[in-house]
């Protein structure tokens, strides 16, 4: 295989730099047009993105009425309440006939042919 000449290396380098410069220029122009045309404001349909002044005032005026502590007191009544709720969920799980069946991963359901060479 033949090594590339310095002229070919220079041409390849110029091609890479030229392509990068063209990409940066066209991206900059498209972003300028996007902002200058006002199309950027069409993104208001996305929640929380570029809200109107009225929306900002409404959000700032809202207060949360609920207060809670991450590590509230744990006493006997709280523990018994938690265990009773946990028992309800455990009973629901026990009522399921087969919560984790193997048939979705069987060779037949996955389309794997049986090996008949034995």
C-alpha positions as CSV (number, residue, x, y, z in Angstrom):
1,X,0.0,0.0,0.0
2,X,1.3,3.4,-0.9
3,X,1.8,6.2,1.7
4,X,0.0,9.4,1.2
5,X,2.0,12.3,-0.1
6,X,2.2,15.5,1.9
7,X,0.0,17.2,-0.7
8,X,-2.7,14.6,-0.2
9,X,-2.5,15.0,3.6
10,X,-2.8,18.8,3.2
11,X,-5.8,18.5,1.0
12,X,-7.5,16.1,3.5
13,X,-6.8,18.5,6.3
14,X,-8.2,21.5,4.4
15,X,-11.3,19.4,3.5
16,X,-11.9,18.6,7.2
17,X,-11.4,22.2,8.3
18,X,-13.6,23.6,5.5
19,X,-16.4,21.2,6.3
20,X,-16.2,22.1,10.0
21,X,-16.3,25.9,9.2
22,X,-19.2,25.4,6.9
23,X,-21.1,23.4,9.5
24,X,-20.5,26.1,12.2
25,X,-21.6,28.9,9.9
26,X,-24.8,27.2,8.7
27,X,-25.7,26.3,12.3
28,X,-25.1,29.8,13.5
29,X,-27.3,31.2,10.7
30,X,-30.1,28.8,11.3
31,X,-30.1,29.6,15.1
32,X,-30.1,33.3,14.3
33,X,-33.1,32.9,12.0
34,X,-34.9,30.7,14.6
35,X,-34.5,33.4,17.2
36,X,-35.1,36.4,15.0
37,X,-38.2,35.0,13.3
38,X,-39.9,34.4,16.7
39,X,-40.2,30.7,16.1
40,X,-38.4,30.2,19.4
41,X,-41.6,31.3,21.1
42,X,-43.5,28.4,19.6
43,X,-41.9,26.2,22.2
44,X,-44.2,27.6,24.8
45,X,-46.3,24.5,24.4
46,X,-43.7,22.7,26.4
47,X,-44.5,22.8,30.1
48,X,-42.3,25.2,32.0
49,X,-40.5,26.6,28.9
50,X,-40.7,30.3,28.3
51,X,-43.8,31.1,30.4
52,X,-45.8,34.3,30.0
53,X,-45.6,37.0,32.7
54,X,-49.1,36.0,33.9
55,X,-48.0,32.4,34.3
56,X,-44.9,33.4,36.3
57,X,-46.9,35.6,38.6
58,X,-49.5,32.7,39.1
59,X,-46.7,30.2,39.9
60,X,-45.1,32.5,42.3
61,X,-48.3,33.2,44.2
62,X,-49.1,29.5,44.7
63,X,-48.3,28.2,48.2
64,X,-48.0,24.7,49.3
65,X,-50.4,24.0,52.2
66,X,-48.9,20.6,53.1
67,X,-46.0,20.1,55.4
68,X,-44.3,16.9,56.2
69,X,-41.2,15.7,57.8
70,X,-38.9,13.2,56.1
71,X,-38.3,11.4,59.4
72,X,-41.4,11.8,61.4
73,X,-42.0,10.1,64.7
74,X,-42.2,6.3,64.6
75,X,-44.4,5.0,67.4
76,X,-46.3,1.8,67.8
77,X,-49.4,3.1,66.1
78,X,-47.5,4.3,63.0
79,X,-45.7,1.0,62.8
80,X,-48.8,-1.1,63.1
81,X,-50.5,1.0,60.5
82,X,-47.6,0.5,58.1
83,X,-47.6,-3.3,58.8
84,X,-51.3,-3.5,58.1
85,X,-51.0,-1.8,54.8
86,X,-48.0,-4.0,53.9
87,X,-50.0,-7.1,54.8
88,X,-52.8,-6.0,52.4
89,X,-50.2,-5.8,49.5
90,X,-48.7,-9.1,50.4
91,X,-52.1,-10.7,50.4
92,X,-52.8,-9.2,46.9
93,X,-49.5,-10.7,45.7
94,X,-50.3,-14.1,47.1
95,X,-53.6,-14.1,45.3
96,X,-51.9,-14.0,41.9
97,X,-51.8,-17.5,40.3
98,X,-48.3,-17.2,38.8
99,X,-46.7,-13.7,39.2
100,X,-43.5,-14.6,37.3
101,X,-44.2,-17.3,34.7
102,X,-41.4,-18.7,32.6
103,X,-43.4,-19.1,29.4
104,X,-42.5,-15.6,28.0
105,X,-38.9,-16.7,28.0
106,X,-39.3,-20.2,26.6
107,X,-37.5,-21.2,23.5
108,X,-40.8,-21.6,21.6
109,X,-42.1,-18.1,22.5
110,X,-38.7,-16.6,21.5
111,X,-38.7,-18.4,18.2
112,X,-35.5,-20.5,19.0
113,X,-35.6,-23.8,17.1
114,X,-35.2,-27.0,19.0
115,X,-31.9,-28.8,18.7
116,X,-32.7,-32.2,17.2
117,X,-29.1,-33.4,16.8
118,X,-29.2,-35.5,20.0
